[in-house]
Amino acid sequence: MLLVVDNGSVYTNSIIDCLKEIKINYRHVLFDEVTGSDIEDSLSIILSGRRKNDSMMNAINSKLIRYALAKKKPLLGICYGAEILAITLGGTIKKMVEPRHGIYEVNVTQDNPLCNGKIKAFESHSYQVATLDSSFNAIAISGTCKFEIFQYENQNIFGTQFHPEMSDDGRNLLKSFASMK
């Protein structure tokens, strides 16, 4: 089962729609309702975006990231999920000069199991990952973001600054992630 942790993003239902379309067994849980059995029963985890900052949300998501790392479970952090992934493991975020909203081109610069080439990605954020710990590999960039997709070491732990659930190329990325064991 894939665990979808809902951090209040307006786009979370699009993640669910994509998983239904590709017939993936998933469980959708609000961040403050995640149980120990949800975590233990999951084969992989998706951390959604968010609407507002919440210290409890940050703590719960950080705990899930550390659990995925310890158990070597695939994890995909989307937008906020990517930002909390970076922060939890030694990176930083910063407020952007201007927020991004809409479809933008992302260039995949490193081989990875999620995607390749140039992809069209839906952006909706006013913060971005500013630095990553040396354990991360930046695998995709855009004109304004040098960490559009990043991966923790050679593990199946990824962050996407954009919302893959909101574009065709991004939905293909979700399909690739959902097939990881």
ABEGO torsion letter per residue (X at the ends): XBBBBBAGBAAAAAAAAAAAAAGBBBBBBBAAABBAAAAAABABBBBBBBABBBAAAAAAAAAAAAAAAAAGBBBBBBEAAAAAAAAAAGBBBBBBABBBBEBBBBBBABBBAABBEBBBBBBBBABBBABBBAABBBABBBAABABABBBBEABBBBBBABBAAABAAAAAAAAAAAABX
